[in-house]
Amino acid sequence: MASGWFRIGAWDHLHWKHGSPITNKKEVDAEVIAAKLLVYADEPEE
């Protein structure tokens, strides 16, 4: 949260659709190694 520069109140507006998995594409069975969050969706601060 601190490194992403978003406020505590942003957690109330996060939904599952705001997360995007980042996979290890080098393997045959790609595993999720991280995730990207879209904070303040549909807002000017997005």
Distance bins in CASP14 RR format, pairs under 12 A and 6 or more apart:
PFRMAT RR
TARGET T0000
AUTHOR 0000-0000-0000
RMODE 2
METHOD distances of the structure
MODEL  1
1 7 0 0 0 0 1 0 0 0 0 0 0
1 8 1 0 0 1 0 0 0 0 0 0 0
1 9 0 0 0 0 1 0 0 0 0 0 0
1 10 0 0 0 0 1 0 0 0 0 0 0
1 11 0 0 0 0 1 0 0 0 0 0 0
1 14 0 0 0 0 0 1 0 0 0 0 0
1 37 0 0 0 0 1 0 0 0 0 0 0
1 39 0 0 0 0 1 0 0 0 0 0 0
2 8 0 0 0 0 0 1 0 0 0 0 0
3 37 0 0 0 0 0 1 0 0 0 0 0
3 39 0 0 0 0 0 1 0 0 0 0 0
4 10 0 0 0 0 1 0 0 0 0 0 0
4 36 0 0 0 0 0 1 0 0 0 0 0
4 37 0 0 0 0 1 0 0 0 0 0 0
4 38 0 0 0 0 0 1 0 0 0 0 0
4 39 1 0 0 1 0 0 0 0 0 0 0
4 40 0 0 0 0 0 1 0 0 0 0 0
4 45 0 0 0 0 0 1 0 0 0 0 0
5 37 0 0 0 0 0 1 0 0 0 0 0
5 39 0 0 0 0 1 0 0 0 0 0 0
5 40 0 0 0 0 0 1 0 0 0 0 0
5 45 0 0 0 0 1 0 0 0 0 0 0
6 12 0 0 0 0 0 1 0 0 0 0 0
6 13 0 0 0 0 1 0 0 0 0 0 0
6 14 0 0 0 0 1 0 0 0 0 0 0
6 18 0 0 0 0 0 1 0 0 0 0 0
6 37 0 0 0 0 1 0 0 0 0 0 0
6 38 0 0 0 0 0 1 0 0 0 0 0
6 39 1 0 1 0 0 0 0 0 0 0 0
6 40 1 0 0 1 0 0 0 0 0 0 0
6 41 0 0 0 0 0 1 0 0 0 0 0
6 43 0 0 0 0 0 1 0 0 0 0 0
6 45 0 0 0 0 1 0 0 0 0 0 0
6 46 0 0 0 0 0 1 0 0 0 0 0
7 13 0 0 0 0 0 1 0 0 0 0 0
7 14 0 0 0 0 0 1 0 0 0 0 0
7 39 0 0 0 0 1 0 0 0 0 0 0
7 40 0 0 0 0 1 0 0 0 0 0 0
7 43 0 0 0 0 0 1 0 0 0 0 0
7 45 0 0 0 0 1 0 0 0 0 0 0
8 14 0 0 0 0 0 1 0 0 0 0 0
8 39 0 0 0 0 0 1 0 0 0 0 0
9 39 0 0 0 0 1 0 0 0 0 0 0
9 40 0 0 0 0 0 1 0 0 0 0 0
10 18 0 0 0 0 1 0 0 0 0 0 0
10 37 0 0 0 0 1 0 0 0 0 0 0
10 38 0 0 0 0 0 1 0 0 0 0 0
10 39 1 0 1 0 0 0 0 0 0 0 0
10 40 1 0 0 1 0 0 0 0 0 0 0
10 41 0 0 0 0 1 0 0 0 0 0 0
10 43 0 0 0 0 1 0 0 0 0 0 0
10 45 0 0 0 0 1 0 0 0 0 0 0
10 46 0 0 0 0 0 1 0 0 0 0 0
11 18 0 0 0 0 0 1 0 0 0 0 0
11 37 0 0 0 0 0 1 0 0 0 0 0
11 39 0 0 0 0 1 0 0 0 0 0 0
11 40 0 0 0 0 0 1 0 0 0 0 0
12 39 0 0 0 0 0 1 0 0 0 0 0
12 40 0 0 0 0 0 1 0 0 0 0 0
13 37 0 0 0 0 0 1 0 0 0 0 0
13 38 0 0 0 0 0 1 0 0 0 0 0
13 39 0 0 0 0 1 0 0 0 0 0 0
13 40 1 0 0 1 0 0 0 0 0 0 0
13 41 1 0 0 1 0 0 0 0 0 0 0
13 42 0 0 0 0 1 0 0 0 0 0 0
13 43 0 0 0 0 1 0 0 0 0 0 0
13 45 0 0 0 0 0 1 0 0 0 0 0
13 46 0 0 0 0 0 1 0 0 0 0 0
14 35 0 0 0 0 0 1 0 0 0 0 0
14 37 1 0 0 1 0 0 0 0 0 0 0
14 38 0 0 0 0 1 0 0 0 0 0 0
14 39 1 0 0 1 0 0 0 0 0 0 0
14 40 0 0 0 0 1 0 0 0 0 0 0
14 41 0 0 0 0 1 0 0 0 0 0 0
15 37 0 0 0 0 0 1 0 0 0 0 0
15 38 0 0 0 0 1 0 0 0 0 0 0
15 39 0 0 0 0 0 1 0 0 0 0 0
15 41 0 0 0 0 1 0 0 0 0 0 0
15 42 0 0 0 0 0 1 0 0 0 0 0
16 35 0 0 0 0 0 1 0 0 0 0 0
16 37 0 0 0 0 0 1 0 0 0 0 0
16 38 0 0 0 0 0 1 0 0 0 0 0
16 41 0 0 0 0 0 1 0 0 0 0 0
17 37 0 0 0 0 0 1 0 0 0 0 0
17 38 0 0 0 0 1 0 0 0 0 0 0
17 41 0 0 0 0 1 0 0 0 0 0 0
17 42 0 0 0 0 0 1 0 0 0 0 0
18 35 0 0 0 0 1 0 0 0 0 0 0
18 36 0 0 0 0 1 0 0 0 0 0 0
18 37 1 0 1 0 0 0 0 0 0 0 0
18 38 1 0 1 0 0 0 0 0 0 0 0
18 39 1 0 0 1 0 0 0 0 0 0 0
18 40 0 0 0 0 1 0 0 0 0 0 0
18 41 1 0 1 0 0 0 0 0 0 0 0
18 42 0 0 0 0 0 1 0 0 0 0 0
18 43 0 0 0 0 0 1 0 0 0 0 0
18 46 0 0 0 0 0 1 0 0 0 0 0
19 32 0 0 0 0 0 1 0 0 0 0 0
19 34 0 0 0 0 0 1 0 0 0 0 0
19 35 1 0 1 0 0 0 0 0 0 0 0
19 36 1 0 0 1 0 0 0 0 0 0 0
19 37 1 0 1 0 0 0 0 0 0 0 0
19 38 1 0 0 1 0 0 0 0 0 0 0
19 39 0 0 0 0 1 0 0 0 0 0 0
19 41 0 0 0 0 1 0 0 0 0 0 0
20 32 0 0 0 0 0 1 0 0 0 0 0
20 34 0 0 0 0 1 0 0 0 0 0 0
20 35 1 0 0 1 0 0 0 0 0 0 0
20 36 1 0 1 0 0 0 0 0 0 0 0
20 37 1 0 0 1 0 0 0 0 0 0 0
20 38 1 0 0 1 0 0 0 0 0 0 0
20 41 0 0 0 0 0 1 0 0 0 0 0
21 30 0 0 0 0 1 0 0 0 0 0 0
21 31 0 0 0 0 1 0 0 0 0 0 0
21 32 1 0 1 0 0 0 0 0 0 0 0
21 33 0 0 0 0 1 0 0 0 0 0 0
21 34 1 0 0 1 0 0 0 0 0 0 0
21 35 1 0 1 0 0 0 0 0 0 0 0
21 36 0 0 0 0 1 0 0 0 0 0 0
21 37 0 0 0 0 0 1 0 0 0 0 0
22 30 0 0 0 0 1 0 0 0 0 0 0
22 31 0 0 0 0 0 1 0 0 0 0 0
22 32 1 0 0 1 0 0 0 0 0 0 0
22 33 1 0 0 1 0 0 0 0 0 0 0
22 34 1 0 1 0 0 0 0 0 0 0 0
22 35 1 0 0 1 0 0 0 0 0 0 0
22 36 1 0 0 1 0 0 0 0 0 0 0
22 37 0 0 0 0 0 1 0 0 0 0 0
23 29 0 0 0 0 1 0 0 0 0 0 0
23 30 1 1 0 0 0 0 0 0 0 0 0
23 31 1 0 0 1 0 0 0 0 0 0 0
23 32 1 0 1 0 0 0 0 0 0 0 0
23 33 1 0 0 1 0 0 0 0 0 0 0
23 34 0 0 0 0 1 0 0 0 0 0 0
23 35 0 0 0 0 0 1 0 0 0 0 0
23 36 0 0 0 0 0 1 0 0 0 0 0
24 30 1 0 1 0 0 0 0 0 0 0 0
24 31 1 0 1 0 0 0 0 0 0 0 0
24 32 0 0 0 0 1 0 0 0 0 0 0
24 33 1 0 1 0 0 0 0 0 0 0 0
24 34 0 0 0 0 1 0 0 0 0 0 0
25 31 0 0 0 0 1 0 0 0 0 0 0
25 32 0 0 0 0 0 1 0 0 0 0 0
25 33 0 0 0 0 1 0 0 0 0 0 0
26 33 0 0 0 0 0 1 0 0 0 0 0
27 33 0 0 0 0 0 1 0 0 0 0 0
37 46 0 0 0 0 0 1 0 0 0 0 0
38 45 0 0 0 0 0 1 0 0 0 0 0
38 46 1 0 0 1 0 0 0 0 0 0 0
39 45 0 0 0 0 1 0 0 0 0 0 0
39 46 1 0 0 1 0 0 0 0 0 0 0
40 46 1 0 1 0 0 0 0 0 0 0 0
END
